[in-house]
């Protein structure tokens, strides 16, 4: 299972994820920014949140996502070298 590094509020944490997409990342960011939203309301809330993002927000989140993916790739390479 591939390990993904998440950058949230400047902290990097490691969780196991498979095939993380930019859409998944944005939904997770929405949930991390707005934790009191109930799971049942999250799909509608995240759709509204995404609709309110402007181009600069998408660029900012895409940059964070790219860094996350780079770290995940590096982690994968390091783990393969250990084998």
Phi, psi and omega per residue, in radians:
X1 nan 2.301 -3.115
X2 -1.297 2.456 3.100
X3 -1.673 2.350 3.130
X4 -2.011 2.392 3.094
X5 -1.706 2.233 -3.137
X6 -1.848 2.344 3.076
X7 -1.887 1.968 3.131
X8 -2.320 2.147 -3.139
X9 0.904 0.696 3.077
X10 1.439 -0.113 -3.140
X11 -1.746 2.463 3.113
X12 -1.889 2.186 3.087
X13 -2.190 2.807 -3.071
X14 -2.046 2.181 3.042
X15 -2.345 2.777 3.115
X16 -1.522 2.119 3.119
X17 -2.427 2.638 3.064
X18 -2.129 2.288 3.056
X19 0.921 0.925 3.120
X20 -1.258 2.221 3.120
X21 -1.802 2.913 3.092
X22 -1.090 -0.639 3.106
X23 -1.100 -0.776 3.076
X24 -1.039 -0.756 3.139
X25 -1.053 -0.793 -3.136
X26 -1.120 -0.694 3.103
X27 -1.113 -0.707 3.089
X28 -1.131 -0.705 3.103
X29 -1.076 -0.750 3.118
X30 -1.037 -0.788 -3.137
X31 -1.163 -0.700 3.141
X32 -1.164 -0.618 -3.137
X33 -1.326 -0.536 -3.068
X34 -2.191 1.101 -3.054
X35 -1.084 -0.447 -3.109
X36 -1.277 -0.139 -3.133
X37 -1.199 2.276 -3.137
X38 -1.221 2.599 -3.112
X39 -0.998 -0.629 3.140
X40 -1.148 -0.525 -3.108
X41 -1.617 -0.148 -3.025
X42 -1.060 -0.760 -3.122
X43 -1.000 -0.816 3.124
X44 -1.175 -0.710 -3.125
X45 -1.129 -0.768 -3.121
X46 -1.175 -0.630 3.067
X47 -1.069 -0.771 3.108
X48 -1.141 -0.725 3.138
X49 -1.079 -0.777 3.116
X50 -1.088 -0.658 3.141
X51 -1.172 -0.409 -3.127
X52 -1.568 -0.172 3.126
X53 -1.235 2.497 3.045
X54 -1.813 -3.140 -3.076
X55 -1.016 -0.711 3.135
X56 -1.111 -0.644 3.097
X57 -1.115 -0.774 -3.141
X58 -1.087 -0.693 3.116
X59 -1.122 -0.760 3.124
X60 -1.053 -0.832 -3.125
X61 -1.215 -0.608 3.097
X62 -1.129 -0.659 3.100
X63 -1.110 -0.784 3.105
X64 -1.096 -0.749 3.129
X65 -1.088 -0.731 3.136
X66 -1.098 -0.714 3.102
X67 -1.118 -0.719 3.103
X68 -1.051 -0.789 -3.123
X69 -1.163 -0.654 3.085
X70 -1.069 -0.833 3.130
X71 -1.082 -0.671 3.108
X72 -1.127 -0.710 3.097
X73 -1.127 -0.729 3.100
X74 -1.107 -0.723 3.110
X75 -1.081 -0.724 3.122
X76 -1.094 -0.770 3.122
X77 -1.084 -0.781 3.133
X78 -1.080 -0.751 3.127
X79 -1.130 -0.613 3.107
X80 -1.199 -0.605 3.104
X81 -1.180 -0.519 -3.141
X82 -1.267 -0.387 -3.077
X83 -1.226 nan nan
